[in-house]
Structure formats: C-alpha cells, structure tokens
Amino acid sequence: MPFCYMQTSDGRTLDLTQLCGEKPQVIIADQTSDGDILTGRIINETQKTVHSIEVTYNVVGLDGKVIKSSSVNAEPSTLNPGQSGSFKVHTIIGDGKLRATSVNWKE
C-alpha cells in the first residue's frame, strides 16, 4: 500500500506518491485473510516512537466494491523505531474478502 493514495468509490486504490512524495511510515508488512479473519504485521519505519496505532481494513465484495470499512487497534499499542506489531480482525463478511488498507498512528 503506498503512503499517499486515494481509494475510488469502486474500491480501486490509486497511488499518489508522485504528488505527495515518500516519507517514513508505519507499514503493513504482510496480511493474511482466511474467511472471516484477517491477521497481519505492521512495522514502524519512522525514526520516532509511535502509539495509538490503528489499522484500517475493508470488506470487499465479489464485484471489487468496498462493502464496509472499519479499523482495529494494533498490538502492542506503542512501537519504537524498527519494531513490529500485529493486528487481527474477526468479522462476518459473507462472500466478500478482507483487506487491510492503511495504518494511522500518533507520535
């Protein structure tokens, strides 16, 4: 997932990095979706300690459109530079797919 992006109404993600430039961030390093469960790992690539880390995720329908968007807190809630954490979502999705889309945090 790029640092600077726009999500269209039909669920596509457009990379706007050329407009925004790159800066260190907390990234989604990997994610696995298995039915109604989404798990993943985040890494703090900033040079600062971050806290109150939230991972935003979407439920995407078979047609590729976003059905639902929500967020979950990552564990641990504070990461020093270079540290990793994890997240887990359990929600009923029907025929859709779960996908982590972004990370928000406070410094």
Rosetta silent file (secondary structure, phi, psi, omega in degrees, C-alpha in Angstrom):
SEQUENCE: MPFCYMQTSDGRTLDLTQLCGEKPQVIIADQTSDGDILTGRIINETQKTVHSIEVTYNVVGLDGKVIKSSSVNAEPSTLNPGQSGSFKVHTIIGDGKLRATSVNWKE
SCORE:     score description
SCORE:     0.000 S_00000001
   1 L     0.000  125.188  178.362    0.000    0.000    0.000 S_00000001
   2 L   -68.053  158.034  177.937    1.535    3.353   -0.976 S_00000001
   3 L   -65.946  -40.853 -176.301    1.912    6.113    1.631 S_00000001
   4 L  -116.305  114.538 -175.425   -0.130    8.542   -0.407 S_00000001
   5 E  -149.469  168.546  174.374   -3.182    7.087   -2.105 S_00000001
   6 E  -132.670  136.557  176.296   -6.827    7.611   -2.955 S_00000001
   7 E  -103.612  124.788 -177.993   -9.487    4.949   -2.805 S_00000001
   8 L   -80.364  164.930 -178.313  -12.131    5.281   -5.525 S_00000001
   9 L   -63.567  -20.670  178.737  -15.821    4.595   -4.993 S_00000001
  10 L   -94.578   11.896  173.556  -15.461    1.301   -6.843 S_00000001
  11 L    91.612   -5.109  179.027  -12.776    0.088   -4.389 S_00000001
  12 L   -74.482  149.954  176.910   -9.665    0.672   -6.515 S_00000001
  13 E  -109.441  125.165  179.474   -6.581    2.173   -4.875 S_00000001
  14 E  -105.962  127.495  179.941   -4.701    4.856   -6.801 S_00000001
  15 E   -78.842  116.819  179.963   -1.041    5.506   -5.920 S_00000001
  16 L  -109.668   21.795 -176.885   -0.493    9.275   -5.491 S_00000001
  17 H   -56.072  -37.464  179.599    3.112    9.010   -4.273 S_00000001
  18 H   -59.283  -31.561 -179.823    4.353   11.166   -7.165 S_00000001
  19 H   -83.491  -35.391 -172.946    2.204   14.012   -5.857 S_00000001
  20 H   -97.102  -26.346 -173.489    2.890   13.583   -2.150 S_00000001
  21 L    80.706  164.352 -179.256    6.441   12.246   -2.030 S_00000001
  22 L   -96.499  146.672  170.397    7.627    9.451    0.249 S_00000001
  23 L  -148.002  154.443 -179.568    8.210    9.734    3.983 S_00000001
  24 L   -56.293  146.607 -175.116    8.904    7.136    6.672 S_00000001
  25 L  -151.814  177.695  169.320    5.764    5.481    7.942 S_00000001
  26 E   -95.461  121.303 -172.807    4.244    2.564    9.773 S_00000001
  27 E  -109.181  156.308  169.736    3.689   -0.033    7.065 S_00000001
  28 E   -86.438  107.045 -174.847    1.559   -3.121    6.630 S_00000001
  29 E   -78.395  -38.056  176.201    4.341   -5.680    6.170 S_00000001
  30 E  -161.554  160.111  177.812    2.068   -8.633    5.481 S_00000001
  31 E  -153.169  148.629  179.149   -1.510   -9.751    5.862 S_00000001
  32 E  -134.014  127.784  177.653   -3.449  -12.993    5.549 S_00000001
  33 E  -110.308  124.881  178.929   -7.179  -13.278    5.031 S_00000001
  34 E  -132.833   94.465 -177.692   -8.827  -16.601    5.887 S_00000001
  35 L    64.974 -121.057 -177.235  -12.607  -16.396    5.658 S_00000001
  36 L   -88.844    9.364 -177.015  -13.877  -14.009    8.330 S_00000001
  37 E  -121.262  131.403  175.601  -10.422  -13.497    9.896 S_00000001
  38 E  -121.627  124.903  175.626   -7.712  -11.048    8.804 S_00000001
  39 E  -124.706  155.165  179.308   -4.314  -11.103   10.501 S_00000001
  40 E  -168.978  176.571 -178.146   -1.216   -9.121    9.729 S_00000001
  41 E  -127.929  139.535  175.929    2.009   -7.492   10.800 S_00000001
  42 E  -118.429  155.101  178.112    2.991   -3.822   10.838 S_00000001
  43 E  -132.602  133.543  175.578    6.467   -2.266   11.101 S_00000001
  44 E   -82.965  103.222  178.166    7.392    1.179   12.419 S_00000001
  45 L   -96.901    7.759  176.417    9.750    2.570    9.753 S_00000001
  46 L   -80.931  174.348  176.842    9.717    6.075   11.241 S_00000001
  47 L   -98.400   12.835 -176.861   12.542    7.413   13.406 S_00000001
  48 L  -127.765  158.620  172.185   10.124    8.071   16.294 S_00000001
  49 L   -74.084  133.684  179.922    8.151    6.046   18.812 S_00000001
  50 E  -117.934  153.608 -179.997    4.536    5.763   17.675 S_00000001
  51 E  -145.652  176.321 -178.083    1.414    4.898   19.670 S_00000001
  52 E    51.698   53.070 -172.880   -2.363    4.550   19.325 S_00000001
  53 E   -85.831  124.226  178.579   -1.830    2.514   16.160 S_00000001
  54 E  -121.354  134.473  176.452   -4.955    1.696   14.133 S_00000001
  55 E  -105.317  122.759  177.377   -5.120   -0.478   11.038 S_00000001
  56 E   -88.662  138.427  179.209   -7.949    0.363    8.627 S_00000001
  57 E  -135.652  157.815  177.441   -9.469   -2.512    6.715 S_00000001
  58 E  -121.432  148.763  164.571  -12.148   -3.015    4.076 S_00000001
  59 E   -99.740  120.387 -175.348  -14.614   -5.755    3.343 S_00000001
  60 E  -111.314  129.078  179.448  -14.597   -6.006   -0.454 S_00000001
  61 L   -74.184  171.580  179.547  -17.410   -7.690   -2.379 S_00000001
  62 L   -60.409  -25.316  179.015  -17.004  -10.118   -5.248 S_00000001
  63 L   -83.483    0.482  178.635  -17.518   -7.178   -7.624 S_00000001
  64 L    87.562   -1.480 -179.662  -14.468   -5.422   -6.105 S_00000001
  65 L   -88.207  146.212  179.540  -16.503   -2.693   -4.405 S_00000001
  66 E   -73.135  123.773  178.225  -15.994   -1.777   -0.758 S_00000001
  67 E   -91.186  -39.248 -175.591  -18.916   -3.023    1.345 S_00000001
  68 E  -150.309  144.851  173.947  -17.613   -1.898    4.733 S_00000001
  69 E  -130.849  135.864  179.996  -14.633    0.000    6.097 S_00000001
  70 E  -154.138 -173.703  178.515  -13.526   -0.056    9.725 S_00000001
  71 E  -142.688  162.308  179.816  -10.388   -0.153   11.881 S_00000001
  72 E  -138.948  146.880  177.509   -8.784   -2.242   14.596 S_00000001
  73 E   -76.677  138.742  175.928   -6.102   -1.415   17.170 S_00000001
  74 L   -84.890  157.953  177.297   -2.689   -2.977   16.638 S_00000001
  75 E  -122.582  135.422   -6.372   -0.782   -4.744   19.411 S_00000001
  76 L   -71.423  169.371 -176.019    1.282   -3.581   21.101 S_00000001
  77 L   -78.081  -11.617  177.955   -0.175   -0.085   21.169 S_00000001
  78 E  -128.960  133.192  177.885    3.310    1.518   21.166 S_00000001
  79 E  -128.592  130.747  172.001    6.174    0.734   18.764 S_00000001
  80 L   -79.867  164.786  178.271    9.716    2.055   18.859 S_00000001
  81 L   -52.789  131.584  178.854   11.545    2.661   15.551 S_00000001
  82 L    86.074  -14.077 -179.170   12.073   -0.643   13.733 S_00000001
  83 L   -77.442  156.511  176.780    9.716   -2.616   15.951 S_00000001
  84 E  -118.091  160.040  177.544    6.828   -4.642   14.589 S_00000001
  85 E  -140.572 -175.078 -178.373    3.339   -5.336   15.871 S_00000001
  86 E  -138.733  166.322  175.554    0.312   -7.286   14.781 S_00000001
  87 E  -144.222  154.879  178.495   -3.406   -6.939   14.177 S_00000001
  88 E  -145.779  131.842  178.279   -6.343   -9.308   13.977 S_00000001
  89 E  -121.483  134.793  171.792   -9.864   -8.740   12.665 S_00000001
  90 E  -130.212  111.409 -178.460  -12.751  -11.147   13.038 S_00000001
  91 L  -147.126  155.693  178.606  -15.923  -10.022   11.294 S_00000001
  92 L   -82.369  123.349 -175.013  -18.696  -11.613    9.260 S_00000001
  93 L  -119.265   -7.395 -177.894  -18.049  -10.914    5.579 S_00000001
  94 L    63.652 -127.108 -179.446  -20.282  -13.310    3.652 S_00000001
  95 L   -87.746    3.236 -176.805  -18.887  -13.705    0.129 S_00000001
  96 L   -80.628 -175.329  177.048  -16.529  -10.719    0.491 S_00000001
  97 E  -129.049  147.084  176.600  -12.811  -10.508    1.216 S_00000001
  98 E   -94.750  140.259  179.407  -10.975   -8.703    3.990 S_00000001
  99 E  -149.059  123.011  173.383   -8.096   -6.367    3.127 S_00000001
 100 E   -73.135  136.869 -173.851   -6.004   -4.073    5.360 S_00000001
 101 E  -118.728  -28.994 -176.860   -5.602   -0.732    3.590 S_00000001
 102 E  -163.343  167.629  178.647   -3.739    1.739    5.817 S_00000001
 103 E  -128.662  133.602  173.936   -2.229    2.491    9.223 S_00000001
 104 E  -118.501  146.204 -177.873   -2.833    5.585   11.367 S_00000001
 105 E  -155.971  168.721  175.111   -0.775    6.463   14.449 S_00000001
 106 E  -118.114  147.466  177.631    0.257    9.246   16.796 S_00000001
 107 L   -99.862    0.000    0.000    3.824   10.320   17.544 S_00000001
